[in-house]
Amino acid sequence: MSKMSYKGYTARIEFDERDDIFVGRILGISAIIGFHADTVQTLRTAFEEAVDDYIETSAKLGKPVEKPASGKIMLRMPPEVHSAALVAAKAAGTSLNQWAVRVFDDAAHA
């Protein structure tokens, strides 16, 4: 799987061998927004147009534009994992929040 990003939105990109096209879908929002093209350059253009159209259409309809993430996250975990994370954060000289951001970022970009 490959991905593209534009204006804070990310799309999953796949190649459809049967139709010989690239197919994309915007991730992280409830609206189903897909696009396709036969070259990477036209795929990027189609993706950007899809995002811009989503934003413009939402504004015309008076609906709030959904963002893929708010920047806030609530987790439930076993107490022993929470405790181990607190210890790891203290050992790293950071707050639990700063430590978790680094761990999430490392895992998301691995």
JOZIKA-V763874 format. One record per pair of residues at least 24 apart in sequence whose C-alpha atoms are under 10 Angstrom apart, sorted by sequence separation. I is the first residue (numbers start at 1). GAP is how many residues later the second one is. If there is no record, write none. Layout:
i = [I,I]
gap = [GAP,GAP]
This chain:
i = [3,11,23,26,25,26,13,13,13,31,11,29,30,10,29,30,6,9,28,29,30,4,5,9,28,29,4,11,27,28,29,6,7,10,27,28,5,6,9,26,4,5,8,4,7,6,7,6,9,9,10,8,9,7,8,9,8]
gap = [24,24,24,24,25,25,27,30,34,35,36,36,36,37,37,37,38,38,38,38,38,39,39,39,39,39,40,40,40,40,40,41,41,41,41,41,42,42,42,42,43,43,43,44,44,45,45,46,57,58,58,59,59,60,60,60,61]
